[in-house]
Amino acid sequence: MAKLYANISIGHENDWQVLEKRIIAAAQCHSDAIVISKATPDITIPKNKKYVSINSKWGHLPYIDVAKRSEVDELNARKIKNLTEDIGIPIIWSITDTEAGAWVIENTDCRDIKIHFDARNDFDLWKFCEERFEKISVPFGSIIETQKPKLWKLKENVSIYHAAYKMPSPIESLNLDKIEIIKEYSNFIGYEGRSADIYPDCAVELKNVDFIEKYLGDEAGDLGEAVLTPERFYDMFINLNQIEIANGK
């Protein structure tokens, strides 16, 4: 069966109780790894949105202030490291920029890195990661498509993953056929599930990918099943297991 990763990044707001609850839930749901994002809001938020006032648990604040407060800080990074080590579940940091990558290096002992889908065309970030991390998961995008397939085949520490552009993504926009194209570039293939239902994402098991990543939250929200409750995440694990058995593996 493909490895099942739990991405706990959505809406945690750097609240340790939320992070702890999700990490424990991911382990209980048989996740093979935890994925959590790290960004640099000054870099990733467009200028025209930075100072737009939004409502948050801290009251009405500029978007950039809310984003900064919501990023995992050094204290919670240490807590995440200690808890995942105690439980025995690996953690993969997903980064959007080189400053976020430098933060991960400074504040964690992570050697497994994921380049966030929004950074799929940031070649400088890819080079930064190649030079500093042992294993890299990169999103399939226009830059990869311009590289010679042989170049990526030679890099055994690089996996390439497919994700839909929208979240949640309607079924017709999942473009799962791209997974077969990605196999021309790498022997290590992954998938980030953004479907509003678990079943299309579960079907990717039949594509013989190495890992399937799905977002794990606390309660059902505006993103539908693009972000799963622990109960539905466990259902996804069971479905993947049944598909594997039905497929004769």
C-alpha positions in Angstrom: 0.0 0.0 0.0 1.2 3.5 -0.7 2.4 5.3 2.4 -0.3 7.6 3.9 0.9 11.1 5.0 -1.2 13.4 7.2 -0.8 17.1 6.5 -1.8 19.0 9.7 -1.0 22.5 8.4 -4.5 24.0 7.8 -5.8 26.4 10.4 -3.7 25.3 13.4 -2.7 29.0 14.2 0.4 27.8 16.1 -1.9 26.5 18.9 0.0 23.7 20.6 -3.2 22.0 21.8 -4.4 21.8 18.2 -1.0 20.6 16.8 -0.7 18.0 19.6 -4.2 16.7 19.0 -3.7 16.4 15.2 -0.3 14.6 15.6 -1.8 12.1 18.0 -4.8 11.6 15.7 -2.6 11.1 12.7 -0.6 8.3 14.6 -3.9 6.7 15.7 -5.1 6.7 12.1 -2.0 4.8 11.0 -0.3 7.7 9.2 3.2 6.9 8.0 4.4 10.5 8.4 3.2 14.0 9.5 3.5 16.9 7.1 3.5 20.5 8.3 4.1 23.7 6.4 6.5 26.6 7.1 6.3 29.9 5.2 7.7 33.4 5.4 4.6 35.6 5.1 6.6 38.7 4.1 7.6 36.7 1.0 4.5 34.6 0.2 1.7 37.1 0.8 1.0 39.4 -2.2 1.5 43.1 -1.5 -2.1 43.9 -2.2 -3.3 41.5 0.5 -0.7 42.1 3.3 -2.6 44.9 5.1 -6.2 43.9 4.4 -7.9 43.6 7.8 -9.3 40.1 8.5 -11.0 38.6 11.5 -9.0 36.2 13.6 -8.9 34.7 17.1 -6.7 37.7 17.9 -9.3 40.2 16.7 -9.3 42.2 13.5 -5.7 42.5 12.2 -3.8 43.0 8.9 -3.6 39.7 7.0 0.2 39.6 7.3 0.1 39.9 11.1 -2.4 37.0 11.4 -0.2 35.0 9.1 2.9 35.6 11.1 1.2 34.7 14.4 -0.1 31.5 12.8 3.3 30.2 11.8 4.9 27.5 13.9 7.4 29.1 16.2 10.6 27.8 17.7 8.9 26.5 20.9 6.3 24.6 19.1 8.8 23.2 16.7 10.7 21.7 19.7 7.4 20.3 21.1 6.5 18.8 17.7 10.0 17.2 17.5 9.7 15.7 21.0 6.1 14.4 20.5 6.7 12.8 17.1 9.9 11.1 18.4 8.0 9.8 21.5 5.2 8.5 19.2 7.6 7.2 16.6 6.1 9.0 13.6 8.3 10.9 11.1 7.8 14.5 10.3 8.2 16.2 6.9 8.4 19.9 6.7 6.8 21.6 3.7 8.4 24.9 2.8 7.4 27.8 0.5 10.7 29.7 0.3 14.4 29.6 1.1 14.0 31.6 4.3 11.5 29.0 5.6 14.0 26.3 4.6 16.7 28.0 6.6 14.3 28.2 9.6 13.7 24.5 9.4 17.4 23.8 9.3 18.0 26.0 12.3 15.1 24.8 14.5 14.7 21.1 13.6 16.8 18.1 12.7 14.6 17.4 9.7 16.3 15.9 6.7 13.1 15.0 4.7 11.8 18.2 3.0 8.8 18.9 0.8 8.6 21.9 -1.5 5.1 23.4 -1.2 2.9 23.1 -4.2 2.7 26.9 -4.4 6.5 27.0 -4.9 6.4 24.5 -7.9 8.1 27.0 -10.2 10.8 28.2 -7.7 14.0 26.7 -9.1 16.2 28.5 -6.6 14.3 26.8 -3.8 14.8 23.4 -5.4 18.5 23.9 -5.6 18.6 25.2 -2.0 16.9 22.0 -0.9 19.1 19.7 -3.0 22.2 21.0 -1.3 20.9 20.8 2.3 18.4 17.9 2.7 18.7 14.2 2.3 15.3 13.5 0.7 13.3 16.0 -1.3 9.7 15.9 -2.5 9.0 18.4 -5.3 5.7 19.3 -7.0 5.2 18.6 -10.7 5.3 22.0 -12.5 6.5 23.8 -15.6 10.2 23.8 -14.4 10.3 20.0 -14.1 8.7 19.6 -17.5 11.5 21.6 -19.0 14.2 19.4 -17.5 15.6 16.3 -19.2 13.9 13.2 -17.8 17.3 11.6 -17.3 18.4 14.4 -15.0 15.6 13.6 -12.5 15.9 9.8 -12.9 19.4 10.0 -11.6 18.4 11.7 -8.4 17.2 8.8 -6.2 16.6 11.2 -3.3 14.1 13.2 -5.2 10.4 12.3 -5.4 7.9 14.2 -7.5 4.3 14.6 -6.5 1.1 15.6 -8.2 -1.6 17.9 -6.8 -4.6 19.7 -8.2 -4.4 23.5 -8.5 -7.6 24.1 -6.5 -8.5 23.2 -3.0 -11.0 21.7 -2.7 -10.8 20.4 -6.2 -13.7 19.2 -8.3 -13.2 15.7 -9.7 -12.8 17.0 -13.3 -9.9 19.1 -12.2 -7.9 16.4 -10.4 -6.0 15.5 -13.7 -4.8 12.2 -12.3 -3.5 11.3 -15.8 -0.5 13.5 -15.0 0.7 10.8 -12.6 1.6 8.7 -15.6 3.5 11.6 -17.1 5.5 12.1 -13.9 6.7 8.5 -14.0 8.8 9.6 -17.0 10.8 11.9 -14.7 11.2 10.0 -11.5 10.9 6.5 -10.0 9.5 7.9 -6.8 6.0 9.3 -7.2 3.6 10.9 -4.7 0.2 12.5 -4.6 -1.3 15.4 -2.5 -5.0 14.9 -2.2 -7.1 18.0 -2.5 -10.4 16.4 -3.6 -13.6 17.3 -1.8 -14.2 13.6 -1.3 -11.9 10.8 -0.1 -12.8 8.3 -2.9 -11.0 9.9 -5.9 -7.9 10.3 -3.7 -8.1 6.7 -2.6 -8.3 5.6 -6.2 -4.7 6.9 -6.7 -3.6 3.7 -4.9 -4.2 2.0 -8.2 -1.7 4.3 -9.8 1.2 2.6 -7.9 2.4 5.8 -6.2 4.8 5.7 -3.3 2.8 8.0 -1.0 -0.6 9.7 -0.8 -0.9 12.8 1.3 -4.2 14.1 2.7 -5.0 17.0 5.0 -6.1 16.2 8.5 -8.1 18.7 10.6 -10.4 18.7 13.6 -13.9 19.2 12.4 -15.7 19.4 9.1 -15.3 22.9 7.6 -15.6 25.0 4.4 -13.2 22.8 2.5 -15.3 19.7 2.7 -13.3 16.5 2.7 -10.3 18.2 1.2 -9.5 18.4 5.0 -10.6 15.3 6.9 -11.7 14.8 10.4 -9.8 12.0 12.2 -12.8 9.7 11.7 -12.7 10.2 7.9 -9.0 10.0 7.8 -9.2 6.6 9.4 -11.9 5.7 6.8 -9.4 6.7 4.1 -6.7 4.4 5.6 -9.2 1.5 5.6 -10.2 2.2 2.0 -6.6 2.3 0.9 -6.0 -1.0 2.6 -9.1 -2.6 0.9 -8.0 -1.3 -2.5 -4.6 -2.9 -2.0 -6.1 -6.2 -1.1 -8.6 -6.1 -4.0 -5.7 -5.3 -6.3 -4.0 -8.5 -5.4 -1.1 -7.1 -3.4 
